[in-house]
């Protein structure tokens, strides 16, 4: 099933459940109810239309439209789990009461429909109110200056020349939908203040084609580090003509690693930093298949190996290939509740520093966001990784 079809079905069910739950207890005329359902259908169609128009006329032309539809989608995403929790508790309570009556052989009480309707309206109002407050907080957090997360990674046998080596990691900017040049400038300024030895951008930087987004990426030219600015593809680059982006990004000062590596020397010490294509790459072209082993082809003997890979699940191949550290993104740390609770079901590592055998894996929570401009429980970040001797 294609992503578009799945997205259409999912958002349809989301709209039906939320609208049905909120409308059910309201005492409104049939005409008003029909009009409300027409409005709900139009909101759903706006989601489908947005996905179609992105391909037809580009993402930059839909800025206000995308803001509107993604805010609606975000509100639905906040309201839905609270409604589900309310309904689960209500059905569970009803089941327990019926079981007790059955065991004790008691007759069912007379249902007070007015009281039930009042409770439903009250809880609905509370859920919408709480969701609105959380939505405001989430937008402010998502659009604010990303926090700098500093992490030290102990590498066995790291020589003194590489002690304290600093890598600034940026991931999942998603420039093109509701994120534009101004936000990128804030990120570039934050990275510049860190004065790292190396800058790594671990994929999903764009949502759009090269001609329309090139002006939005101008701040990238201000990124500088002694050992360069490295980039690896994420899955979203493959949705927007990855070959064009691979050709264009060097003009902005980025070196794109396509299953390749660079060698960094500090005196007699050597650090190999490799980069792989995204796990989705093989679906688009055989030469884009993610291959951490090929990324090391021809690498000299070194004191540490670092892999830049968009998705955390590349860690299994990276561990077998003998890397010491993998830097990834992709998960957004779940981005906002309740997805922050379930992201671990589909990713081996969700956020922060973890370990697989001798391999350290750091997952950036995402510097930008995708879809709804919300972040709750997973703030945007720029990571400063320091290498230390184990």
C-alpha positions in Angstrom: 0.0 0.0 0.0 1.4 3.4 -1.0 2.1 6.1 1.6 -0.6 8.3 0.0 -3.3 5.6 0.2 -2.4 4.7 3.8 -2.3 8.4 4.7 -5.7 9.0 3.2 -7.3 6.0 5.1 -5.6 6.9 8.3 -6.6 10.6 8.3 -10.2 9.6 7.3 -10.5 7.3 10.3 -9.0 10.0 12.5 -11.5 12.6 11.4 -14.4 10.2 11.7 -13.5 9.1 15.2 -12.8 12.6 16.6 -15.7 14.3 14.9 -18.1 11.5 15.9 -17.0 11.6 19.5 -17.3 15.3 19.9 -20.6 15.6 18.0 -22.4 12.7 19.6 -23.5 14.4 22.9 -24.4 17.8 21.3 -28.0 18.8 21.1 -28.0 20.4 17.7 -30.3 20.4 14.7 -30.0 17.9 12.0 -29.1 20.6 9.5 -26.3 21.9 11.7 -25.0 18.4 12.2 -24.9 17.8 8.4 -23.1 21.1 7.9 -20.5 20.2 10.6 -19.9 16.8 8.9 -19.5 18.6 5.6 -16.8 20.8 7.2 -15.1 17.7 8.6 -15.1 16.1 5.1 -13.5 19.3 3.7 -10.8 19.2 6.4 -10.0 15.7 5.4 -10.0 16.6 1.7 -7.6 19.4 2.5 -5.1 16.8 3.8 -5.3 14.8 0.6 -5.2 18.0 -1.6 -2.1 19.2 0.2 -0.2 15.9 -0.6 -1.3 16.2 -4.2 -0.4 19.9 -4.6 3.0 19.4 -3.1 3.9 17.4 -6.2 2.0 19.5 -8.7 3.1 23.1 -7.7 5.8 22.5 -5.0 6.0 23.0 -1.3 7.0 26.7 -1.1 3.8 27.8 -2.8 1.7 26.1 -0.1 3.2 27.8 3.0 0.0 29.1 4.7 -2.1 26.2 3.4 0.4 23.7 4.9 0.5 25.5 8.2 -3.3 25.3 8.4 -3.7 21.7 7.5 -0.8 20.5 9.7 -2.1 22.5 12.7 -5.5 20.7 12.2 -3.7 17.4 11.9 -1.7 18.1 15.0 -4.8 19.0 17.0 -6.4 15.7 15.9 -3.3 13.9 16.9 -3.5 15.4 20.4 -7.3 15.0 20.9 -7.4 11.4 19.6 -5.4 9.6 22.4 -7.2 11.6 25.1 -10.6 10.5 23.6 -9.4 7.0 23.3 -8.2 6.9 26.9 -11.6 8.3 28.0 -13.5 5.8 26.0 -11.4 2.8 27.1 -11.9 3.8 30.7 -15.6 4.3 30.2 -16.1 0.9 28.4 -13.9 -0.9 31.0 -16.0 0.6 33.8 -19.2 -0.4 32.1 -17.9 -3.9 31.6 -16.9 -4.2 35.3 -20.3 -3.0 36.5 -22.2 -5.4 34.3 -20.0 -8.3 35.5 -20.7 -7.4 39.1 -24.4 -7.2 38.4 -24.3 -10.6 36.7 -22.5 -12.2 39.6 -24.8 -10.7 42.2 -27.9 -11.2 40.0 -28.9 -7.6 40.2 -31.1 -5.8 37.7 -29.7 -3.1 35.5 -30.2 0.4 36.8 -32.3 3.0 35.0 -30.0 4.9 32.6 -29.9 8.7 33.2 -29.4 9.9 29.7 -29.2 13.5 30.7 -26.4 12.8 33.1 -24.5 10.7 30.6 -24.8 13.4 28.0 -23.6 16.1 30.5 -20.6 14.0 31.4 -19.7 13.4 27.7 -20.0 17.1 26.9 -17.9 18.0 29.9 -15.1 15.6 29.2 -15.1 16.5 25.5 -14.7 20.2 26.4 -11.9 19.3 28.8 -10.1 17.2 26.2 -10.3 19.9 23.6 -9.2 22.6 26.1 -6.2 20.5 27.3 -5.3 19.7 23.7 -5.4 23.4 22.7 -3.0 24.3 25.5 -0.7 21.4 24.7 -0.8 22.4 21.0 0.3 26.0 21.9 3.1 24.7 24.0 4.1 22.2 21.3 4.2 24.9 18.5 6.3 27.2 20.7 8.8 24.3 21.4 9.0 23.2 17.8 9.6 26.7 16.5 12.0 27.8 19.2 15.8 27.8 19.0 17.0 24.2 19.2 18.7 23.3 22.4 22.3 22.2 22.4 22.7 18.6 23.7 26.3 17.8 24.7 27.3 14.2 24.9 30.7 12.5 25.5 31.4 9.2 23.8 34.2 7.0 25.2 36.2 5.4 22.5 38.5 2.5 23.3 42.1 3.3 22.4 41.5 6.9 21.4 44.9 8.6 21.1 45.5 11.9 22.9 45.5 13.8 19.6 41.8 13.0 19.2 40.8 13.6 22.8 37.9 16.1 22.9 37.3 16.0 19.2 34.0 17.8 18.6 31.3 17.0 16.1 28.2 19.1 15.8 25.3 17.1 14.5 22.2 18.4 12.8 19.4 16.2 11.6 15.9 16.2 10.1 15.5 19.9 9.3 12.8 19.2 6.8 13.1 22.6 5.1 10.3 23.2 2.7 6.9 22.7 4.3 6.4 24.9 7.3 10.2 25.4 7.9 12.0 28.0 5.9 15.2 30.1 5.7 14.6 31.9 9.0 14.6 28.8 11.1 17.6 27.4 9.2 19.5 30.6 10.0 18.8 30.1 13.7 20.2 26.6 13.5 23.3 27.8 11.6 23.9 30.4 14.2 23.6 27.9 17.0 26.1 25.5 15.3 28.5 28.4 14.6 28.7 29.3 18.3 29.9 25.8 19.1 33.0 26.1 16.9 33.1 22.3 16.2 35.9 20.4 14.5 33.4 18.8 12.1 29.7 19.3 11.2 27.5 16.3 10.3 24.0 16.6 8.8 22.4 13.2 9.0 19.6 13.4 6.4 16.1 14.6 5.9 17.2 18.1 5.3 14.6 19.0 2.6 11.0 18.4 1.5 10.9 19.9 -2.0 12.8 20.1 -5.2 16.1 21.9 -5.8 14.9 24.9 -7.8 12.3 26.0 -5.3 14.3 25.3 -2.1 17.7 26.5 -3.1 17.0 30.1 -1.9 15.8 28.7 1.5 19.1 26.9 2.0 21.4 29.9 1.6 22.3 30.0 5.3 24.1 26.7 4.8 26.9 28.6 3.2 27.8 30.0 6.6 28.5 26.6 8.1 32.2 26.2 8.5 34.4 23.7 10.5 38.1 22.8 10.1 37.3 19.3 8.9 34.3 20.3 6.8 30.5 19.8 6.7 29.4 16.3 5.8 26.0 15.2 4.7 24.2 11.8 4.2 20.9 11.2 2.6 17.7 10.6 4.6 14.5 8.9 3.3 12.9 12.3 2.4 15.7 13.2 0.0 14.6 10.3 -2.1 11.0 11.6 -2.3 12.3 14.8 -4.0 14.8 13.7 -6.7 17.8 12.6 -4.7 20.2 12.8 -7.6 19.5 16.5 -8.1 20.1 17.1 -4.4 23.4 15.1 -4.4 24.6 17.4 -7.2 23.3 20.6 -5.7 24.4 20.4 -2.1 28.2 20.7 -2.7 27.5 24.2 -4.1 26.4 25.1 -0.5 29.6 23.8 1.0 28.4 20.3 2.0 30.3 17.1 1.1 27.8 14.3 0.4 29.0 10.9 1.4 27.4 8.1 -0.6 28.8 5.0 1.0 32.1 6.9 1.2 34.5 8.1 3.9 36.9 10.9 4.7 40.1 10.5 6.7 40.9 13.1 9.4 44.4 13.4 10.7 45.6 14.9 14.0 49.4 14.4 14.2 49.9 10.7 14.0 46.3 9.9 14.8 43.7 9.0 12.2 39.9 9.3 12.4 37.7 7.8 9.6 34.3 9.3 9.2 32.1 7.3 6.8 28.6 8.1 5.5 26.0 5.7 4.1 22.9 6.3 2.0 19.5 5.9 3.6 18.0 2.5 4.2 15.3 3.5 1.7 17.9 4.1 -1.0 17.8 0.6 -2.5 14.2 1.1 -3.5 15.2 3.9 -5.8 18.5 2.7 -7.3 20.9 -0.2 -6.7 23.8 2.1 -6.3 22.0 3.9 -3.4 21.7 0.7 -1.3 22.9 1.4 2.3 26.3 -0.2 2.7 28.5 0.6 5.8 31.1 -1.9 4.6 31.5 -0.3 1.2 31.7 3.1 2.9 35.1 1.9 4.4 36.5 0.6 1.1 40.1 1.8 0.8 40.2 3.3 4.3 43.6 3.2 6.0 44.3 1.8 9.4 42.9 4.3 12.0 42.2 4.9 15.6 38.4 5.3 15.4 35.6 4.8 12.9 32.5 6.9 12.9 29.5 6.2 10.7 26.9 8.8 9.7 23.6 7.0 8.9 20.2 8.5 8.8 18.3 5.6 10.4 19.2 4.0 13.7 18.6 0.5 12.4 21.7 0.7 10.3 23.5 0.0 13.6 23.4 -3.8 13.0 25.4 -3.6 9.9 27.6 -0.9 11.4 28.4 -3.1 14.4 29.4 -6.0 12.1 31.6 -3.6 10.1 33.6 -2.6 13.2 32.5 1.0 13.7 33.0 2.7 17.1 30.2 5.2 16.8 27.1 5.8 14.7 25.3 9.2 14.5 21.7 9.0 13.3 18.4 10.8 13.3 15.1 9.9 11.6 13.0 9.1 14.7 12.5 12.7 15.9 12.4 11.1 19.4 8.7 10.5 18.6 8.2 14.3 18.1 5.1 14.6 20.3 2.9 12.6 22.7 1.7 9.9 22.3 4.2 8.9 19.6 7.0 9.5 22.1 5.7 6.4 23.9 5.6 4.1 21.0 8.5 5.1 18.8 10.6 2.4 20.5 8.4 -0.3 19.0 9.8 0.4 15.5 13.3 1.7 16.1 16.2 0.0 18.0 17.2 3.3 19.4 14.9 6.4 19.6 16.9 9.2 21.2 20.1 9.8 23.0 23.1 7.6 23.5 22.8 3.8 23.3 25.1 0.8 22.7 25.0 -2.3 20.6 28.0 -4.5 21.5 31.1 -2.4 21.0 29.2 0.2 18.9 27.9 3.4 20.4 24.8 4.8 18.7 23.6 8.4 19.2 20.2 9.4 17.8 19.5 13.1 17.4 15.9 14.0 18.3 15.7 16.1 15.1 16.6 19.8 14.7 13.4 20.5 12.8 10.1 18.5 12.6 7.9 16.9 10.0 4.2 17.3 9.5 2.4 19.0 12.5 4.6 21.9 13.8 4.5 20.3 17.3 7.0 19.0 19.8 6.0 17.7 23.2 8.4 15.6 25.2 11.1 15.6 22.5 12.6 19.1 22.1 14.5 20.0 18.9 18.2 19.7 19.3 21.7 20.4 17.9 24.1 17.8 19.2 27.7 18.4 20.2 29.5 15.1 20.4 32.9 14.9 22.1 35.2 11.9 21.7 37.0 10.8 24.8 39.3 8.0 25.6 37.5 5.0 27.3 
